[in-house]
Amino acid sequence: MLAELLAAGDVVVLSGAGLSTESGIPDYRGPSGARTRHSPMTYQTFVADPAARRRYWARSHVGWRIIARASPNRGHRAVAHLQRQGLVTGIVTQNVDGLHQAGGARAVIELHGSLDQVVCLDCGDRSPREELDHRLRRANPGFDTGVTAVNPDGDVDLRDEKVEGFQVVGCRACGDGMLKPDVVFFGETVPADRVGECFALVERARVLLVLGSSLTVMSGRRFVLRAAKLGIPVAIVNQGETRGESYSSLTVDAALGEVLPETVRLLGERTASGEMSAPFTR
């Protein structure tokens, strides 16, 4: 049924943290349940509390290394394959891990930004996260916690005594500016032009395909609501409950790494006039 729904193309993908769980990055509300043990940093706390900011950067300094080593999984590669075949015409992701692009996708709109960039809240300078990682390593020699698990926002869980004495560095451009990962924290607003671009994609779509999102927060669910209002079919593939089910023409509760490659295979078999799609590599 999913293959039939996608076969005519003009599909816009809206992906969430559930797409990256098979890459070792847990989601917040699905089976891996990071939200039950981890409260994500809010923008208000980050800018107002130096101790909380130091704690965040210590945890994120460790978590970033794990994110940077993560590899795209079969779900990411399947989406990229569908895009290359011309069936997927737009990708909007709520994820900040860059795994869509690593899996071969292009022109991805990162709704909540990306962990691989850092922004100065004082002067606006942007710099690569890898550069900041080198600076933090120099400022904190020997800081190694041995953590192997990471949360969806690139944070890890560390005891307070582990972060005491961690040195936060300032902006490379203005010297003392407050650095923040170029992602949208909880309590922060997604830039209006980015939201508008996403709405425009959805409004031109024939189908909105939601992958790995519980649609609990309005940041992503608003696109489902817009599609439903316009009569655009919505298909959802997600493990666990989703708040978009009442708007969905088709809901599949299953692992994306299994469903998406199989959907690609079936679509290849459906190619008209015997012209088969390029083989999908699992």
C-alpha positions as CSV (number, residue, x, y, z in Angstrom):
1,M,0.0,0.0,0.0
2,L,2.8,2.4,0.8
3,A,4.5,1.7,-2.6
4,E,1.3,2.3,-4.4
5,L,0.8,5.6,-2.6
6,L,4.3,6.8,-3.5
7,A,4.5,5.4,-7.0
8,A,3.3,8.6,-8.8
9,G,6.0,10.7,-7.2
10,D,5.8,14.3,-5.9
11,V,6.4,13.0,-2.4
12,V,7.7,15.3,0.4
13,V,9.3,13.6,3.3
14,L,9.1,14.9,6.9
15,S,11.5,12.9,9.1
16,G,12.0,12.8,12.8
17,A,14.4,11.2,15.3
18,G,13.0,7.7,14.8
19,L,14.7,7.6,11.4
20,S,18.1,7.7,13.1
21,T,17.6,5.2,15.9
22,E,19.2,2.4,13.8
23,S,22.3,4.6,13.5
24,G,22.6,4.5,17.3
25,I,20.9,7.8,18.1
26,P,17.9,7.3,20.3
27,D,14.6,9.2,19.8
28,Y,12.7,11.0,22.5
29,R,9.4,9.3,22.6
30,G,9.7,6.1,20.6
31,P,11.0,2.7,21.8
32,S,14.4,4.0,22.7
33,G,12.7,6.6,24.9
34,A,15.4,9.2,25.6
35,R,12.8,11.7,26.8
36,T,11.9,9.5,29.8
37,R,15.4,9.9,31.2
38,H,16.7,13.2,29.7
39,S,15.3,16.7,29.7
40,P,16.6,18.6,26.7
41,M,18.2,22.0,27.2
42,T,15.9,25.0,26.7
43,Y,17.0,28.2,25.1
44,Q,16.1,30.3,28.1
45,T,18.2,28.2,30.5
46,F,21.1,28.1,28.1
47,V,21.4,31.9,27.7
48,A,20.6,32.8,31.4
49,D,22.5,30.2,33.4
50,P,26.4,30.0,33.0
51,A,26.5,26.8,35.0
52,A,23.9,25.1,32.9
53,R,25.7,26.4,29.8
54,R,29.0,24.9,31.0
55,R,27.2,21.6,31.8
56,Y,25.6,21.6,28.3
57,W,28.9,22.1,26.5
58,A,30.7,19.5,28.6
59,R,28.0,16.9,27.7
60,S,27.7,18.1,24.1
61,H,31.5,18.0,23.7
62,V,31.3,14.3,24.3
63,G,28.1,13.7,22.5
64,W,29.3,15.5,19.3
65,R,32.0,12.9,18.8
66,I,29.5,10.1,18.8
67,I,27.2,12.0,16.4
68,A,30.1,12.7,14.1
69,R,30.9,9.0,13.9
70,A,27.3,7.9,13.3
71,S,26.6,6.4,9.9
72,P,23.5,6.6,7.8
73,N,21.3,3.6,8.0
74,R,19.1,1.7,5.5
75,G,16.3,4.2,6.0
76,H,18.4,7.2,5.2
77,R,19.8,5.5,2.1
78,A,16.3,4.5,1.0
79,V,15.0,8.1,1.2
80,A,18.1,9.2,-0.9
81,H,17.4,6.5,-3.4
82,L,13.7,7.6,-3.8
83,Q,15.0,11.2,-4.3
84,R,17.4,10.1,-7.0
85,Q,14.6,8.2,-8.8
86,G,12.6,11.4,-8.8
87,L,9.8,10.2,-6.5
88,V,10.8,12.3,-3.5
89,T,10.8,16.0,-4.4
90,G,11.6,17.5,-1.0
91,I,13.0,16.5,2.4
92,V,12.3,18.3,5.6
93,T,14.0,16.9,8.7
94,Q,13.5,17.6,12.4
95,N,16.9,15.9,13.0
96,V,20.1,17.8,13.6
97,D,22.5,14.9,12.9
98,G,23.2,15.4,9.1
99,L,22.6,11.7,8.4
100,H,20.2,12.4,5.5
101,Q,23.0,14.1,3.6
102,A,25.5,11.5,4.6
103,G,23.2,8.9,3.2
104,G,23.2,10.7,-0.2
105,A,20.2,13.0,0.0
106,R,20.5,16.6,-1.3
107,A,18.6,19.9,-0.8
108,V,17.5,18.8,2.7
109,I,15.8,21.5,4.8
110,E,17.0,21.1,8.4
111,L,14.1,22.5,10.3
112,H,15.9,22.6,13.6
113,G,19.4,23.4,12.3
114,S,22.5,21.2,12.4
115,L,24.9,20.2,15.1
116,D,27.9,20.6,12.7
117,Q,27.7,24.4,12.9
118,V,28.1,26.8,15.8
119,V,26.8,30.3,16.0
120,C,27.8,33.3,18.2
121,L,24.8,34.8,19.9
122,D,26.6,38.2,20.2
123,C,28.2,38.8,16.8
124,G,26.4,36.2,14.6
125,D,29.6,34.5,13.4
126,R,29.2,30.9,12.3
127,S,31.9,28.3,12.4
128,P,32.3,24.6,11.9
129,R,31.6,22.4,14.9
130,E,34.8,20.5,14.2
131,E,36.8,23.6,14.8
132,L,35.1,24.2,18.1
133,D,35.8,20.6,19.0
134,H,39.5,21.2,18.5
135,R,39.4,24.3,20.6
136,L,37.6,22.6,23.5
137,R,40.0,19.7,23.4
138,R,42.9,22.1,23.8
139,A,41.1,23.9,26.6
140,N,40.2,20.7,28.4
141,P,43.1,18.2,28.0
142,G,42.3,14.8,29.4
143,F,38.6,15.3,29.5
144,D,37.3,11.8,28.7
145,T,34.3,10.3,30.2
146,G,34.0,7.0,28.2
147,V,30.3,7.7,27.3
148,T,29.1,5.6,24.4
149,A,25.4,6.7,24.2
150,V,24.1,10.0,23.0
151,N,20.7,11.8,23.0
152,P,19.0,13.1,19.8
153,D,20.2,16.7,20.5
154,G,23.9,15.6,20.7
155,D,23.9,15.8,24.5
156,V,24.9,12.9,26.8
157,D,24.1,12.2,30.5
158,L,27.1,13.0,32.8
159,R,27.2,13.3,36.5
160,D,27.8,16.9,37.8
161,E,31.3,16.0,39.2
162,K,32.4,15.0,35.7
163,V,31.8,18.5,34.4
164,E,33.3,20.6,37.2
165,G,36.1,22.6,35.9
166,F,35.2,22.1,32.3
167,Q,36.3,25.2,30.4
168,V,33.9,26.8,27.9
169,V,35.5,28.9,25.1
170,G,34.2,32.1,23.5
171,C,33.7,33.2,19.9
172,R,36.7,33.0,17.6
173,A,35.6,36.3,15.9
174,C,34.6,38.6,18.8
175,G,36.5,36.9,21.6
176,D,34.0,36.7,24.4
177,G,30.7,36.0,22.5
178,M,28.4,33.3,23.7
179,L,28.6,30.2,21.5
180,K,25.6,28.0,20.8
181,P,25.2,25.0,18.4
182,D,23.3,26.2,15.4
183,V,20.2,24.3,16.3
184,V,16.8,25.3,17.6
185,F,16.6,24.5,21.3
186,F,13.3,23.8,23.1
187,G,11.7,27.2,23.8
188,E,13.3,28.8,20.7
189,T,11.5,29.7,17.5
190,V,12.3,28.2,14.1
191,P,13.2,31.0,11.7
192,A,10.1,32.1,9.8
193,D,11.6,31.9,6.4
194,R,12.6,28.3,7.0
195,V,9.1,27.4,8.1
196,G,7.7,29.2,5.1
197,E,9.9,27.2,2.8
198,C,8.7,23.9,4.4
199,F,5.1,24.9,4.0
200,A,5.6,25.7,0.4
201,L,7.1,22.3,-0.2
202,V,4.2,20.6,1.5
203,E,1.6,22.6,-0.4
204,R,3.2,21.5,-3.7
205,A,3.3,17.8,-2.7
206,R,1.0,15.0,-3.9
207,V,1.8,13.0,-0.8
208,L,3.4,13.9,2.6
209,L,5.4,11.0,4.0
210,V,6.2,11.2,7.7
211,L,9.1,9.0,8.8
212,G,10.1,8.4,12.4
213,S,8.2,11.2,14.1
214,S,5.6,10.9,16.9
215,L,4.3,14.4,15.8
216,T,4.0,15.3,19.4
217,V,5.3,18.8,19.1
218,M,3.7,21.4,16.8
219,S,7.0,22.1,15.1
220,G,6.5,19.1,12.8
221,R,2.8,18.4,13.2
222,R,1.8,21.7,11.7
223,F,2.9,20.4,8.3
224,V,0.6,17.4,8.7
225,L,-2.2,19.7,9.6
226,R,-1.6,21.8,6.5
227,A,-1.5,18.8,4.3
228,A,-4.7,17.5,5.7
229,K,-6.4,20.8,5.3
230,L,-5.4,20.9,1.6
231,G,-6.6,17.3,1.0
232,I,-3.0,16.0,0.5
233,P,-2.7,12.4,1.6
234,V,-0.4,11.8,4.6
235,A,1.4,8.5,5.1
236,I,3.2,7.8,8.4
237,V,5.9,5.2,9.1
238,N,6.8,5.2,12.8
239,Q,7.4,2.8,15.7
240,G,4.9,3.6,18.4
241,E,2.0,6.0,18.7
242,T,1.8,9.2,16.7
243,R,-0.5,12.2,17.0
244,G,-0.9,12.4,13.2
245,E,-2.8,9.1,12.9
246,S,-6.2,10.7,12.6
247,Y,-5.0,12.7,9.6
248,S,-3.2,9.8,7.9
249,S,-4.3,7.8,4.9
250,L,-1.9,5.1,5.8
251,T,0.0,4.4,9.1
252,V,2.7,1.7,9.4
253,D,4.0,0.9,12.8
254,A,7.3,-0.8,12.0
255,A,11.0,-0.3,11.8
256,L,11.9,2.1,9.1
257,G,15.1,0.2,8.2
258,E,12.8,-2.7,7.2
259,V,9.8,-0.9,5.7
260,L,11.7,1.7,3.5
261,P,14.1,-0.7,1.7
262,E,11.2,-3.1,1.0
263,T,9.2,-0.1,-0.4
264,V,12.0,0.8,-2.7
265,R,12.2,-2.8,-3.9
266,L,8.5,-2.9,-4.7
267,L,8.6,0.5,-6.4
268,G,11.4,-0.8,-8.6
269,E,9.3,-3.7,-9.6
270,R,6.4,-1.3,-10.5
271,T,8.5,0.8,-12.9
272,A,6.5,1.1,-16.1
273,S,7.4,-0.5,-19.4
274,G,9.9,-2.9,-17.8
275,E,12.4,-0.2,-17.1
276,M,13.7,-1.1,-13.6
277,S,15.0,1.3,-11.1
278,A,18.6,1.2,-10.1
279,P,19.1,-1.5,-7.5
280,F,18.9,-0.4,-3.9
281,T,21.9,-1.3,-1.8
282,R,20.9,-2.6,1.6
